[in-house]
Amino acid sequence: MKCGNCDYENDGHQLTCNLCGHLLMAESDQEPGSDSGAPAGFAVVEGRVASPGDATSRGPRLIVAGLPPAPLKNPFVVGRDDKCDLVLRSNLISRSHAVFDELEGRHRIVDKDSANGTVVNGVPLDPGIPRVLSPGDNVTIGPYTIRFVIGEDEGGSDDSGAQTTHMQVATEYDAGFSGRLAELSLLELLQSAGLYRKTGTLRIRVGLDQGSIVIEGGAPYAASFAGSVGMDAVKRLVLLEDGEFRFESPGEDFPPGERELDITMSKLLLQAHRFRSEREG
């Protein structure tokens, strides 16, 4: 697949360019209507389970969209290196990103000081500090959502796909896409915009207050809300519980002004999770 950022010709269907690291969520080379496991027009996310389980497994395991169940051993390493127990292909993921283990009957996850962090149920982990897991917990590593399961999977069948929300948003995330933040949070909107390299302006309105987040190629470019700009505006926006949103395609004068946000979407999302944790904590 050819990178839209640097024109490097990549082999296979990896998520990011091997040369520059740019997300490769471009049009796939599959025929329309073929069963790729992803919506038409988007590349398949690549990963591998070193020792896959079967659909009848009911022990502790990890569920990732498009991959077989991954039974947990002690320890169990996740990263993009081929030696990991769960290999996830993305340059947003460190070679040895996180480790699952079991201590005194409790299953835990530890972020191994990864470059872009690990999030459990929306809360970023402190590197090196274990977090005890409960069945049904969702772990976010790079663009992947991983569900921790023991026994019956109440979150859905093992092949139901943990990334359904992002893929549904991606198919609709064009000019005129609109809704309410109470139904689809700003964090979900931003994560999907980053994952699928959207370009345009996400406009938010809460009563008389208006704001926007400008996105270019899946990366945050600028933000404003009720007099605030940059990360100050982002902080106020991600704390909103409701409001109207609408996505607008770029016009002739896009992007507007100079870049205000010199940060990747992944790091912005991690910071947004911290803002929300600080408010709730």
Buried (B, 14 or more C-beta within 10 A) or exposed (E): BEBBBEEBEBEEBBBBBBEEBBBBBBEBEBEEEEEBBBEEBBBBBBBBBBEBBEEEBEEBBBBBBBBBBBBBBEEBBBBBEEEBBBBBBBBBBBBBBBBBBBEEEEBBBBBBEBEBBBBBEBBBBEEEEBBEBEBEBBBBBBBBBBBBBBEEBEBEEBEEBBBEBBBEBBBBBEEEBEBEBEEBBBBBBBBBBBBBBBBBBBBBEBEEEBBBBBBBBBBBBBBBBEEBBBBEBBBBBBBBEEBBBBBBEBEEEBBEEEBBBEBBBBBBBBBBBBBBEEEEE
